[in-house]
């Protein structure tokens, strides 16, 4: 069972209840690899630590599979669709913030 999780720009580190620490390259989990630092920090343990979830990324990693050496099973098609969705959301947020800024300037 996992008890602590940390994510850097290159690795996922999981501390287990039995004292072991596991270091996994983020290349195993493309959603984490493509996430912002804030998104990587937003994780939670499920159950008694049987899995880790990143709600904003829709990423769930089971500890048993991770210890068995299983990387993400996500298909390239699914990952590309997710990346496109993120790019679209980013554009919408940017457009909203530009519209808000323009309205503020017009009101002055």
Residue pairs with C-beta under 8 A, 6 or more apart in sequence:
1 16
1 17
1 48
1 49
1 50
1 63
2 14
2 15
2 16
2 17
2 45
2 49
2 50
2 51
2 52
2 63
3 15
3 16
3 17
3 45
3 49
4 14
4 15
5 12
5 13
5 14
5 15
5 43
5 45
5 52
6 12
6 13
7 13
7 26
7 32
7 40
7 41
7 43
8 26
9 26
9 37
10 25
10 26
11 23
11 24
11 25
11 26
12 23
12 24
12 25
12 26
12 28
12 29
12 32
12 61
13 21
13 22
13 23
13 24
14 21
14 22
14 24
14 52
14 63
14 66
15 21
16 22
16 63
17 49
22 66
22 67
24 66
26 32
26 33
27 33
28 71
28 72
29 59
29 61
29 71
29 72
30 72
30 74
30 79
31 54
31 57
31 58
31 59
31 72
31 74
31 79
31 82
32 40
32 54
32 57
32 59
34 83
34 86
35 54
35 56
35 57
39 54
39 56
39 57
40 54
42 54
42 55
42 56
43 52
43 53
43 54
44 52
44 53
44 55
45 51
45 52
45 53
46 52
46 53
46 60
49 63
50 62
50 63
50 64
51 60
51 61
51 62
51 63
52 60
52 61
52 63
53 59
53 60
53 61
54 60
58 82
